[in-house]
Amino acid sequence: MSDRSKREPYFALGLLALAGGLILILSSPQWASASVLDAALPRVNSGFSSRAIVPIAPATGLLALAAAVACLLAGRWWRTAIGLVLVGFSLAATLSIANFLSAPGKALAGPLSDLVGLTQVEVAEVTVSIWPRLVFVLCAVVALCGLWIVVRAQTWQRGGRRYERADESTPASKKLDSAGLWDAIDRGTDPTFPGF
């Protein structure tokens, strides 16, 4: 196995963790602000973060961080499953953010009506910050990392192999002294298991 292929999983999972962390950070600031126009109310202007507008965005960041750690520990088939979940979840987040960016006034009507206590409100003066656009790109990066994991996970070396039982185990009839028992433990085998 070449050095490049040994580094590939760490690069992919590092990129995934970086994108997930940035999504979590960029989901906290104010994404949009809007005003309510209603004759019975004074002018209400409020700002909203992604948690009120697109709650799947910070969840995608958290999922990306968890998936990066899980892929380090999981086997090849589990990595493929994790990659598929990442692709699906991040594509759903990307579509939700695109839906918000295409009609921000419509998306803010629900949080604003909850804020003022009315069932329907007229939304005015909508301003959208740069953060949703950056999170949109980062969710697309998470989707690409998930696709990368799906395609390449079978070629990555599995972590935690030291503690798995090898096929060429020591025969059960062999009696070991105390030094042999410690040597078996150092190899990662269980000397108390029959046929270790």
Backbone as CSV, one residue per row, in Angstrom:
resi,resn,N_x,N_y,N_z,CA_x,CA_y,CA_z,C_x,C_y,C_z
1,MET,0.848,-1.171,0.000,0.000,0.000,0.000,0.896,1.237,0.000
2,SER,0.663,2.142,-0.942,1.505,3.320,-1.059,1.161,4.340,0.032
3,ASP,2.085,5.291,0.202,1.860,6.342,1.204,0.643,7.183,0.857
4,ARG,0.431,7.392,-0.436,-0.714,8.195,-0.862,-2.028,7.518,-0.494
5,SER,-2.112,6.223,-0.715,-3.353,5.515,-0.397,-3.554,5.375,1.103
6,LYS,-2.462,5.418,1.882,-2.601,5.390,3.340,-3.105,6.726,3.869
7,ARG,-2.755,7.811,3.172,-3.168,9.142,3.620,-4.551,9.532,3.135
8,GLU,-5.037,8.867,2.102,-6.321,9.243,1.507,-7.480,9.250,2.505
9,PRO,-7.656,8.224,3.340,-8.775,8.274,4.292,-8.674,9.443,5.257
10,TYR,-7.462,9.746,5.702,-7.289,10.846,6.648,-7.590,12.195,5.997
11,PHE,-7.243,12.331,4.720,-7.556,13.560,4.008,-9.070,13.701,3.833
12,ALA,-9.731,12.642,3.394,-11.181,12.690,3.171,-11.926,12.941,4.475
13,LEU,-11.535,12.242,5.527,-12.226,12.395,6.804,-11.879,13.728,7.467
14,GLY,-10.667,14.236,7.242,-10.310,15.555,7.745,-11.120,16.641,7.054
15,LEU,-11.284,16.521,5.746,-12.102,17.473,4.998,-13.555,17.406,5.465
16,LEU,-14.042,16.195,5.709,-15.409,16.016,6.204,-15.586,16.658,7.578
17,ALA,-14.632,16.439,8.472,-14.719,17.025,9.815,-14.614,18.548,9.755
18,LEU,-13.745,19.069,8.896,-13.615,20.517,8.743,-14.916,21.130,8.235
19,ALA,-15.503,20.515,7.210,-16.770,21.025,6.670,-17.873,20.949,7.726
20,GLY,-17.923,19.853,8.485,-18.935,19.726,9.525,-18.776,20.763,10.621
21,GLY,-17.544,21.001,11.042,-17.300,22.015,12.062,-17.661,23.408,11.582
22,LEU,-17.308,23.718,10.333,-17.651,25.036,9.783,-19.158,25.209,9.632
23,ILE,-19.860,24.132,9.276,-21.316,24.217,9.185,-21.909,24.545,10.551
24,LEU,-21.414,23.873,11.583,-21.916,24.161,12.932,-21.632,25.606,13.343
25,ILE,-20.440,26.083,13.052,-20.081,27.456,13.423,-20.908,28.473,12.636
26,LEU,-21.050,28.247,11.324,-21.748,29.219,10.475,-23.265,29.117,10.581
27,SER,-23.768,28.117,11.287,-25.210,28.016,11.505,-25.670,28.862,12.680
28,SER,-24.742,29.311,13.501,-25.099,30.079,14.697,-25.419,31.549,14.439
29,PRO,-24.690,32.270,13.579,-25.015,33.693,13.402,-26.372,33.893,12.725
30,GLN,-26.768,35.138,12.685,-28.048,35.493,12.069,-27.978,35.276,10.563
31,TRP,-28.912,34.502,10.037,-28.959,34.224,8.610,-29.807,35.236,7.863
32,ALA,-30.902,35.660,8.486,-31.814,36.571,7.805,-32.544,37.419,8.837
33,SER,-33.012,38.556,8.377,-33.867,39.401,9.219,-35.028,39.876,8.363
34,ALA,-36.134,40.138,9.038,-37.334,40.588,8.324,-38.198,41.403,9.268
35,SER,-39.108,42.147,8.689,-40.057,42.964,9.449,-41.464,42.454,9.201
36,VAL,-42.345,42.719,10.152,-43.752,42.376,10.014,-44.528,43.658,9.775
37,LEU,-45.326,43.668,8.733,-46.192,44.805,8.464,-47.611,44.426,8.844
38,ASP,-48.087,45.011,9.914,-49.455,44.780,10.354,-49.929,46.062,11.017
39,ALA,-51.137,46.527,10.640,-51.642,47.785,11.167,-51.895,47.709,12.668
40,ALA,-52.218,46.527,13.185,-52.539,46.372,14.605,-51.289,46.246,15.475
41,LEU,-50.140,46.074,14.867,-48.901,45.867,15.627,-47.920,47.000,15.377
42,PRO,-47.083,47.287,16.359,-45.967,48.181,16.057,-44.992,47.462,15.123
43,ARG,-44.107,48.191,14.538,-43.154,47.586,13.594,-42.257,46.600,14.338
44,VAL,-42.277,45.353,13.887,-41.484,44.291,14.502,-40.412,43.872,13.504
45,ASN,-39.155,43.983,13.909,-38.040,43.557,13.076,-37.241,42.541,13.880
46,SER,-36.974,41.401,13.282,-36.266,40.348,14.016,-35.321,39.602,13.089
47,GLY,-34.273,39.041,13.691,-33.304,38.240,12.951,-33.410,36.787,13.374
48,PHE,-33.033,35.898,12.463,-33.162,34.463,12.706,-31.892,33.731,12.286
49,SER,-31.513,32.744,13.066,-30.388,31.881,12.703,-30.924,30.680,11.923
50,SER,-30.028,29.806,11.535,-30.441,28.643,10.743,-31.328,27.693,11.543
51,ARG,-31.204,27.705,12.855,-32.013,26.793,13.675,-33.504,27.085,13.543
52,ALA,-33.860,28.330,13.268,-35.262,28.693,13.091,-35.717,28.553,11.635
53,ILE,-34.774,28.691,10.705,-35.154,28.722,9.289,-34.950,27.354,8.627
54,VAL,-33.742,26.815,8.740,-33.383,25.531,8.126,-32.711,24.672,9.206
55,PRO,-33.476,24.031,10.075,-32.856,23.300,11.188,-32.025,22.079,10.774
56,ILE,-32.170,21.642,9.540,-31.381,20.497,9.093,-29.919,20.879,8.853
57,ALA,-29.623,22.171,8.693,-28.249,22.605,8.418,-27.303,22.315,9.578
58,PRO,-27.581,22.752,10.813,-26.652,22.405,11.893,-26.625,20.903,12.185
59,ALA,-27.742,20.232,11.938,-27.751,18.778,12.124,-26.810,18.091,11.136
60,THR,-26.699,18.640,9.943,-25.768,18.090,8.955,-24.327,18.265,9.412
61,GLY,-24.024,19.402,10.006,-22.674,19.614,10.534,-22.341,18.633,11.639
62,LEU,-23.289,18.410,12.531,-23.073,17.451,13.613,-22.929,16.035,13.076
63,LEU,-23.747,15.679,12.087,-23.646,14.357,11.473,-22.299,14.175,10.779
64,ALA,-21.794,15.211,10.128,-20.504,15.115,9.439,-19.373,14.879,10.431
65,LEU,-19.412,15.573,11.564,-18.380,15.354,12.593,-18.451,13.934,13.148
66,ALA,-19.651,13.464,13.435,-19.812,12.111,13.966,-19.400,11.063,12.931
67,ALA,-19.717,11.307,11.675,-19.359,10.352,10.621,-17.852,10.276,10.424
68,ALA,-17.161,11.406,10.566,-15.702,11.393,10.422,-15.065,10.518,11.493
69,VAL,-15.557,10.619,12.713,-15.019,9.784,13.797,-15.422,8.331,13.596
70,ALA,-16.673,8.100,13.208,-17.158,6.726,13.032,-16.420,6.015,11.904
71,CYS,-16.071,6.724,10.857,-15.364,6.091,9.737,-13.949,5.673,10.120
72,LEU,-13.371,6.345,11.086,-12.044,5.928,11.556,-12.107,4.578,12.268
73,LEU,-13.233,4.302,12.909,-13.370,3.096,13.716,-14.111,1.969,13.017
74,ALA,-14.899,2.285,12.022,-15.790,1.302,11.413,-15.076,0.445,10.365
75,GLY,-15.716,-0.665,10.058,-15.247,-1.547,8.993,-15.647,-1.004,7.634
76,ARG,-15.250,-1.727,6.609,-15.451,-1.240,5.243,-16.924,-1.100,4.883
77,TRP,-17.736,-2.083,5.224,-19.153,-2.026,4.867,-19.880,-0.964,5.669
78,TRP,-19.491,-0.771,6.921,-20.107,0.289,7.725,-19.744,1.656,7.175
79,ARG,-18.527,1.807,6.688,-18.136,3.082,6.079,-19.005,3.394,4.871
80,THR,-19.294,2.386,4.072,-20.148,2.584,2.907,-21.534,3.042,3.340
81,ALA,-22.072,2.415,4.383,-23.392,2.811,4.886,-23.361,4.244,5.431
82,ILE,-22.302,4.576,6.150,-22.161,5.937,6.681,-22.081,6.943,5.528
83,GLY,-21.340,6.607,4.488,-21.226,7.488,3.328,-22.569,7.710,2.642
84,LEU,-23.375,6.659,2.531,-24.695,6.803,1.918,-25.607,7.696,2.751
85,VAL,-25.551,7.536,4.066,-26.348,8.402,4.958,-25.895,9.855,4.816
86,LEU,-24.586,10.060,4.750,-24.060,11.422,4.575,-24.546,12.053,3.275
87,VAL,-24.497,11.295,2.194,-24.929,11.828,0.899,-26.405,12.219,0.964
88,GLY,-27.239,11.334,1.472,-28.673,11.630,1.538,-29.002,12.808,2.433
89,PHE,-28.414,12.831,3.613,-28.713,13.889,4.578,-28.197,15.241,4.099
90,SER,-26.984,15.265,3.559,-26.433,16.549,3.111,-27.123,17.051,1.848
91,LEU,-27.591,16.157,0.990,-28.364,16.613,-0.169,-29.704,17.199,0.270
92,ALA,-30.322,16.604,1.289,-31.568,17.163,1.824,-31.323,18.550,2.415
93,ALA,-30.201,18.714,3.112,-29.866,20.030,3.675,-29.589,21.035,2.565
94,THR,-28.885,20.611,1.536,-28.582,21.498,0.418,-29.867,21.959,-0.268
95,LEU,-30.791,21.034,-0.471,-32.065,21.401,-1.089,-32.879,22.335,-0.191
96,SER,-32.844,22.103,1.113,-33.574,22.976,2.040,-33.000,24.391,2.029
97,ILE,-31.687,24.502,2.003,-31.068,25.829,1.959,-31.358,26.510,0.622
98,ALA,-31.317,25.743,-0.473,-31.642,26.325,-1.782,-33.092,26.798,-1.814
99,ASN,-33.976,26.043,-1.185,-35.382,26.439,-1.106,-35.533,27.744,-0.318
100,PHE,-34.793,27.855,0.787,-34.823,29.089,1.572,-34.274,30.267,0.768
101,LEU,-33.153,30.071,0.081,-32.537,31.165,-0.669,-33.394,31.606,-1.850
102,SER,-34.183,30.695,-2.401,-35.033,31.071,-3.535,-36.239,31.904,-3.103
103,ALA,-36.755,31.685,-1.892,-37.902,32.453,-1.393,-37.738,32.710,0.102
104,PRO,-36.852,33.644,0.487,-36.612,33.850,1.915,-37.814,34.419,2.664
105,GLY,-38.615,35.245,2.014,-39.786,35.808,2.673,-40.791,34.736,3.058
106,LYS,-40.974,33.787,2.193,-41.900,32.674,2.462,-41.387,31.812,3.610
107,ALA,-40.073,31.583,3.637,-39.495,30.763,4.704,-39.527,31.474,6.060
108,LEU,-39.464,32.810,6.050,-39.467,33.564,7.305,-40.871,33.841,7.835
109,ALA,-41.890,33.568,7.049,-43.261,33.836,7.496,-43.617,33.003,8.722
110,GLY,-43.209,31.746,8.751,-43.510,30.885,9.897,-42.844,31.342,11.188
111,PRO,-41.520,31.540,11.194,-40.884,32.026,12.425,-41.376,33.399,12.877
112,LEU,-41.695,34.277,11.909,-42.201,35.608,12.286,-43.603,35.520,12.878
113,SER,-44.452,34.663,12.321,-45.803,34.520,12.884,-45.739,33.912,14.276
114,ASP,-44.799,33.008,14.520,-44.611,32.483,15.874,-44.135,33.576,16.827
115,LEU,-43.311,34.474,16.318,-42.769,35.537,17.154,-43.836,36.531,17.615
116,VAL,-44.728,36.922,16.688,-45.744,37.921,17.038,-47.046,37.299,17.518
117,GLY,-47.221,36.018,17.343,-48.422,35.345,17.830,-49.604,35.412,16.898
118,LEU,-49.387,35.676,15.641,-50.459,35.691,14.653,-50.310,34.501,13.721
119,THR,-51.428,34.074,13.129,-51.353,32.917,12.235,-50.779,33.274,10.874
120,GLN,-51.071,34.485,10.396,-50.530,34.917,9.114,-49.986,36.331,9.265
121,VAL,-48.819,36.533,8.714,-48.201,37.854,8.757,-47.720,38.225,7.367
122,GLU,-47.607,39.532,7.161,-47.048,40.026,5.914,-45.583,40.366,6.170
123,VAL,-44.701,39.687,5.480,-43.262,39.845,5.680,-42.745,40.942,4.768
124,ALA,-41.933,41.833,5.347,-41.359,42.931,4.561,-39.897,43.102,4.936
125,GLU,-39.173,43.783,4.096,-37.762,44.119,4.314,-36.920,42.900,4.710
126,VAL,-36.901,41.929,3.862,-36.118,40.710,4.114,-34.681,40.952,3.679
127,THR,-33.748,40.687,4.578,-32.328,40.723,4.230,-31.717,39.377,4.593
128,VAL,-30.918,38.853,3.690,-30.276,37.548,3.878,-28.769,37.760,3.899
129,SER,-28.109,37.184,4.896,-26.653,37.330,5.013,-25.937,36.335,4.099
130,ILE,-24.626,36.350,4.157,-23.798,35.454,3.345,-23.755,34.034,3.905
131,TRP,-24.071,33.860,5.187,-23.899,32.559,5.851,-24.679,31.422,5.206
132,PRO,-25.924,31.615,4.781,-26.613,30.487,4.147,-25.937,30.016,2.860
133,ARG,-25.370,30.943,2.137,-24.688,30.562,0.893,-23.425,29.748,1.191
134,LEU,-22.698,30.156,2.222,-21.497,29.399,2.596,-21.855,28.011,3.121
135,VAL,-22.906,27.927,3.920,-23.332,26.625,4.437,-23.856,25.750,3.303
136,PHE,-24.485,26.363,2.307,-24.925,25.623,1.118,-23.736,24.936,0.446
137,VAL,-22.655,25.690,0.265,-21.446,25.127,-0.359,-20.844,24.035,0.530
138,LEU,-20.817,24.265,1.836,-20.248,23.278,2.753,-21.089,21.998,2.801
139,CYS,-22.399,22.123,2.701,-23.247,20.919,2.645,-22.983,20.135,1.354
140,ALA,-22.723,20.850,0.279,-22.352,20.169,-0.965,-21.003,19.463,-0.807
141,VAL,-20.061,20.078,-0.073,-18.768,19.435,0.196,-18.976,18.169,1.032
142,VAL,-19.869,18.218,2.017,-20.168,17.028,2.825,-20.757,15.934,1.944
143,ALA,-21.628,16.302,1.016,-22.200,15.311,0.096,-21.109,14.679,-0.764
144,LEU,-20.172,15.483,-1.243,-19.069,14.947,-2.050,-18.153,14.047,-1.214
145,CYS,-17.909,14.430,0.032,-17.105,13.570,0.917,-17.824,12.252,1.173
146,GLY,-19.142,12.308,1.358,-19.911,11.078,1.539,-19.827,10.192,0.306
147,LEU,-19.898,10.799,-0.866,-19.761,10.034,-2.113,-18.356,9.449,-2.238
148,TRP,-17.357,10.211,-1.833,-15.968,9.742,-1.835,-15.828,8.534,-0.916
149,ILE,-16.454,8.597,0.245,-16.397,7.476,1.184,-17.070,6.252,0.581
150,VAL,-18.215,6.443,-0.065,-18.930,5.307,-0.674,-18.073,4.638,-1.740
151,VAL,-17.437,5.449,-2.580,-16.661,4.908,-3.694,-15.350,4.279,-3.224
152,ARG,-14.674,4.888,-2.276,-13.322,4.460,-1.917,-13.203,3.690,-0.600
153,ALA,-14.276,3.527,0.158,-14.180,2.905,1.487,-13.688,1.465,1.424
154,GLN,-13.968,0.779,0.346,-13.547,-0.617,0.241,-12.033,-0.763,0.105
155,THR,-11.363,0.291,-0.346,-9.916,0.213,-0.525,-9.140,0.704,0.693
156,TRP,-9.825,1.327,1.643,-9.146,1.850,2.826,-8.862,0.730,3.807
157,GLN,-7.741,0.851,4.476,-7.389,-0.127,5.489,-8.326,0.027,6.675
158,ARG,-8.667,-1.083,7.255,-9.597,-1.054,8.371,-8.864,-0.730,9.660
159,GLY,-9.439,0.137,10.466,-8.856,0.483,11.753,-9.198,-0.566,12.801
160,GLY,-8.398,-0.648,13.831,-8.677,-1.557,14.939,-8.420,-3.017,14.641
161,ARG,-7.627,-3.329,13.625,-7.362,-4.717,13.263,-6.525,-5.445,14.312
162,ARG,-5.818,-4.742,15.111,-4.933,-5.382,16.072,-5.693,-6.268,17.044
163,TYR,-6.912,-5.924,17.327,-7.674,-6.651,18.320,-8.613,-7.688,17.722
164,GLU,-8.466,-7.959,16.434,-9.258,-8.996,15.801,-8.471,-10.297,15.796
165,ARG,-9.197,-11.396,15.800,-8.583,-12.720,15.794,-8.070,-13.027,14.390
166,ALA,-6.834,-13.445,14.293,-6.241,-13.810,13.013,-6.630,-15.250,12.685
167,ASP,-6.563,-15.598,11.392,-6.914,-16.955,10.988,-5.891,-17.970,11.464
168,GLU,-4.649,-17.592,11.523,-3.600,-18.520,11.956,-3.395,-18.398,13.468
169,SER,-4.392,-18.830,14.219,-4.296,-18.747,15.673,-3.508,-19.938,16.221
170,THR,-3.031,-19.788,17.450,-2.265,-20.825,18.102,-3.188,-21.995,18.442
171,PRO,-2.773,-23.231,18.209,-3.637,-24.365,18.522,-3.950,-24.432,20.017
172,ALA,-5.149,-24.945,20.334,-5.599,-25.002,21.721,-4.797,-25.990,22.546
173,SER,-4.201,-26.992,21.887,-3.477,-28.016,22.644,-2.139,-27.509,23.174
174,LYS,-1.666,-26.388,22.643,-0.386,-25.868,23.079,-0.529,-25.231,24.457
175,LYS,0.273,-25.676,25.384,0.267,-25.122,26.736,1.285,-23.990,26.783
176,LEU,0.882,-22.874,27.357,1.765,-21.724,27.433,2.143,-21.469,28.888
177,ASP,3.382,-21.061,29.056,3.786,-20.626,30.390,3.357,-19.176,30.583
178,SER,3.697,-18.585,31.706,3.242,-17.215,31.977,3.804,-16.224,30.950
179,ALA,5.034,-16.416,30.490,5.601,-15.528,29.473,4.845,-15.681,28.158
180,GLY,4.465,-16.906,27.816,3.691,-17.141,26.597,2.314,-16.511,26.658
181,LEU,1.713,-16.513,27.839,0.414,-15.860,28.004,0.527,-14.354,27.769
182,TRP,1.569,-13.752,28.337,1.756,-12.317,28.134,2.066,-12.008,26.673
183,ASP,2.820,-12.860,26.011,3.095,-12.660,24.590,1.808,-12.720,23.769
184,ALA,0.915,-13.633,24.142,-0.372,-13.731,23.437,-1.187,-12.453,23.631
185,ILE,-1.176,-11.931,24.840,-1.908,-10.686,25.101,-1.288,-9.528,24.306
186,ASP,0.036,-9.479,24.218,0.707,-8.434,23.445,0.353,-8.501,21.965
187,ARG,0.113,-9.708,21.445,-0.277,-9.875,20.045,-1.733,-9.483,19.817
188,GLY,-2.487,-9.287,20.898,-3.894,-8.937,20.759,-4.814,-10.141,20.775
189,THR,-4.311,-11.309,21.153,-5.158,-12.496,21.240,-5.545,-12.739,22.699
190,ASP,-6.623,-13.471,22.883,-7.123,-13.776,24.220,-6.686,-15.188,24.589
191,PRO,-5.725,-15.324,25.513,-5.255,-16.673,25.847,-6.263,-17.487,26.659
192,THR,-7.313,-16.862,27.162,-8.328,-17.607,27.896,-9.396,-18.168,26.985
193,PHE,-9.402,-17.722,25.712,-10.392,-18.211,24.761,-9.939,-19.557,24.195
194,PRO,-10.803,-20.564,24.157,-10.388,-21.867,23.616,-9.965,-21.751,22.158
195,GLY,-8.824,-22.269,21.858,-8.316,-22.268,20.494,-7.762,-20.930,20.054
196,PHE,-7.276,-20.157,21.027,-6.762,-18.829,20.666,-5.593,-19.012,19.764
